[in-house]
């Protein structure tokens, strides 16, 4: 198969013809050959998905402060602390996976 005539967002090809995911996308780029409705072989690119921030945390109890955990980008962190008047020496670290493509995660 030839390369697709239109390259979708998130894909790039190097000088050796190898496909990869662009920055801001995760996965493994793959060019697939398929036979369309007209019985002519064409190619499609699959495997790259747009990176998404993790969903905002919601507290699981009234003493949690999750205000730092909104719009956490892939590879980012946030801290869950205590709301006033509760106190604690420690906080909990929340992490958004480096390759997060699921905005509900």
Secondary structure as the mmCIF struct_conf table of DSSP 4:
data_model
#
loop_
_struct_conf.conf_type_id
_struct_conf.id
_struct_conf.beg_label_comp_id
_struct_conf.beg_label_asym_id
_struct_conf.beg_label_seq_id
_struct_conf.end_label_comp_id
_struct_conf.end_label_asym_id
_struct_conf.end_label_seq_id
HELX_LH_PP_P HELX_LH_PP_P1 UNK A 2 UNK A 4
BEND BEND1 UNK A 5 UNK A 6
HELX_LH_PP_P HELX_LH_PP_P2 UNK A 7 UNK A 8
TURN_TY1_P TURN_TY1_P1 UNK A 9 UNK A 10
STRN STRN1 UNK A 11 UNK A 13
TURN_TY1_P TURN_TY1_P2 UNK A 15 UNK A 16
BEND BEND2 UNK A 17 UNK A 17
STRN STRN2 UNK A 19 UNK A 21
HELX_LH_PP_P HELX_LH_PP_P3 UNK A 22 UNK A 22
TURN_TY1_P TURN_TY1_P3 UNK A 23 UNK A 24
STRN STRN3 UNK A 25 UNK A 35
TURN_TY1_P TURN_TY1_P4 UNK A 37 UNK A 38
BEND BEND3 UNK A 39 UNK A 39
STRN STRN4 UNK A 41 UNK A 50
HELX_LH_PP_P HELX_LH_PP_P4 UNK A 53 UNK A 57
BEND BEND4 UNK A 60 UNK A 61
TURN_TY1_P TURN_TY1_P5 UNK A 62 UNK A 63
STRN STRN5 UNK A 64 UNK A 65
TURN_TY1_P TURN_TY1_P6 UNK A 67 UNK A 68
BEND BEND5 UNK A 70 UNK A 71
HELX_LH_PP_P HELX_LH_PP_P5 UNK A 72 UNK A 73
TURN_TY1_P TURN_TY1_P7 UNK A 74 UNK A 75
STRN STRN6 UNK A 77 UNK A 82
HELX_LH_PP_P HELX_LH_PP_P6 UNK A 83 UNK A 83
TURN_TY1_P TURN_TY1_P8 UNK A 84 UNK A 85
BEND BEND6 UNK A 89 UNK A 89
STRN STRN7 UNK A 92 UNK A 95
TURN_TY1_P TURN_TY1_P9 UNK A 98 UNK A 99
TURN_TY1_P TURN_TY1_P10 UNK A 103 UNK A 104
#
